[in-house]
């Protein structure tokens, strides 16, 4: 099911377009409608649709400004411009922003059917490429965590790097690895901490710093949750076994 948001300040056009989409393809669902770019931006952030069909000239925030904000926030969706303004300047700016297509007013059922058909076909071709890309993104994240486990590793940093929302990137990571981002980071850090505690003369607070924890108390808490014993008990138990 492809989720669509329609952003258009004229109620009649907005409602008509939403109703046409519902009739044309059962695989498309209009999940939200907004009458200006400001409201549209809030809906897009909340619902993260697959497609956004937006007018250009609207009060409070126009369509192109809204698209720029969505891109700035790193939200992944595809855009179609709905407008009676076919001027070259709008087309050029839309292309630069990555707009997929244009739907010129007056809107007819034939135009909407052709648009939906194109979008669905392009989406089918795009999905395998997107899956491959996101697999590479997660693989890169795993490699970074494995090598830079002692540095700050926040989902927000990765989200900014790959221009995806933290929520969506978190879902991708779990889907690809079978575990959550935080659990994977903790596992890598704790396994390295165990090695350092047994294979070096570092003090516990030094080990904590080495594996990315500036607060020794917090490190000790996480270590005990992970191993079942405190860091000190872990070292003493290992020595007794020898």
N, C-alpha and C positions, 0 to 999 in steps of 0.2 A: 504494500500500500504506500503510494507516494503522497506526502503531506504538503499541502499548498496554503500559502497565506496571500490574500489579495489586499493590496493597499491602494485605495482610490477614494478621493474626496467626494465624488458624486454618488450618492446612495443608489440611484437607479442603475448606474453602470456597474457598481460594485456588486450589488445583489444579482443583477442579470448574469454577470460573468461567473459568479459562484454557482448559480443554478445551472448554467450551461455546462460547466466542468463536471458537476455531479451527474448530469444526464449522459455526457459523452463517454466517460470512462469510469467504470466501477473501481478501477485500481487507483484512482486519484480521489483524494478527499480534501476539501477545503476546511482546514482546522482553525482558521482565524481570519477576521476581516478588520481593517483599520481605515480611518478616514483621513489620516495624514502620516507623514514620515515619522513623527515623534511617537505616535501610538504604534505604528508598524514596527519600529525598532524595539519597543518593549515586548511586543508579541513574538518577534523573531528571537529575541534573547530567551524568552520563556519557553517557546515551543520548538525551536530549532528545526524548521521545516526543511523539506527537500528542495522546494521551489518557492520563489517569491515573485508574484506578478505585481508590479507597482507602476502607478502613474508618475509622471515627472513633476508637473506643476501642482503643488499642494501647499496648504497653509502650514505654519509652524516649522516644518522641515520638508524640503522637496525630496523626490525619489532618489536623485543622485547623491544628495547629502546623506540620506539614510543608508544607501549601499556602501558609501565610504565608511560610515560608522560601523556597519556590520563587519566589514573587512578588517577594520581596526581592532574590533573585539575578537577576531579570529574565529568567528562563527562560520561553519561550513554549510553553504547552501548555494543554489543557482538562481540567477535573476533573469526576469523577462521584463522589459519596459513596455508599459501600456500608455500610449499617449497619442494625442492628435497633433503633436509637435514633431514633425519629421525633419527638422533642421539638421544640417550637417554637424554643427557644434555638439548637439546632444548625442548624436550617433557616435562621434569621435570619443567623447568623454565616457560614454557607456562602454565602448569597446575597451578602453584603457582600464576600466573597472572590472572587466570580465563578464559583462552582460551577455547572456546566452542568445537572446532573440528579442524581437520587437513585435508588439501587437498593436497595430494602429487603429484608432477609432475612425468610424463607427465599428464596433465589434459585432461580428456576425457568427452564427453557429459554424459556418464553413471555416472561417479563420481560426476559431477556437479549436475546432476538431483537428485542423492541420497542425496547429501549435502543439497541442497535447500529444499528437502522434509523433512529432519530431522530438519532443522532450523525452518521451518514453523510449524511443529508439536510441537516442544518444545516451540515455541513462543506462540502458542495457549494455552498450559498448563500453561505457565508462567504468562500470562496476568492477570488472576484473582488474583494470589498471589501478583503480583506487585501492582494491584489496591488496595488490602487490605493493603499492606505495606505503600503505599503512603497516604492512608486515615489515617492511624495511625500517620504518620509523620506530617500531617497537624493538626491533633487533638492535638498532642504534642506541636506544635507551638502555637496553640490557648491557650492551658493551660499555657504555658510559658509567653505569652503576658499578659494574665489575671492576673497572679500572680507577674510578674516581670516588670510591665509597667513603673516603675520608673527607670529601668536600661536602658543601651544602647541596642536597639533592631534593629539591621541591618540585612537585608536579607543575607548579606555576612557571618555573623556569623552562621546563620542557615544553609546556603549552605555548609559551612565548616564542620559543625557538622554532616550533613546527607550525605556528599560527593556527592552532586548534584550541578549543575550549578545554579547560582542565577536566571537566566532566566527561566529555567525549573521549579525550585521550586516555582517561582512566578506564573507560569501558573497553577501548581497543587493547590496552595493556593486559587487562584481565582475560579478554577473549583469546589473545595470542599466547599468553604464558600460563594460564590456568591459575594464577594467583594475583592478588592485588599488588599495586605499586608499592604501598607501604610495607606489606609483608615481604616482598622480594628484597627491598632495601634493607630491612631489618635482618633477614636471613644472611645476606652477603656480609653485612657489618659484624654480626655475631660470630659467624664462622671465622672471619679474619681475627676477631678479638680472641677467640679460643686459641688460635695458632700463636698469636703474640703473647698471650698469658703463659703458654707452656714453652714457647721457643725463644723467649727473649728475657732480659732482665728488667724490662720496663715495669714501672709501677702501674697500679690500676688506673689512676687518673691519666697517665701518659697513654695507656692503651685506649682509654675512652676517647682522648683527643685524636689519636691516630685513625680511629674508625668513624670519626664524624660526630662525636658527642662532646660538647664543651662542658656539660654539666655531669660530673661524676655520679651524683645521686641518681640522676635520670638513667644514665648508662647502667648502673648497678641494678636498677629496677627492671629495665628491659632485659638485661642479661639473665636475671633470675627467672623472669617469665619465660624466656626462650629455653634455658637449660634445666630449670628446676632447682638450681643451687646458686648461691652467690658466687661472684668472681673469685673471692678468697677461698671459699670452700672447693671450688672447681680446681684451683691450683693445688691445694693441700691434698685433695682426694687423688689427684694424678701422681703426686709425689709418693703417697702411701702405696699406690699400686706398683710403683717401681721398686 
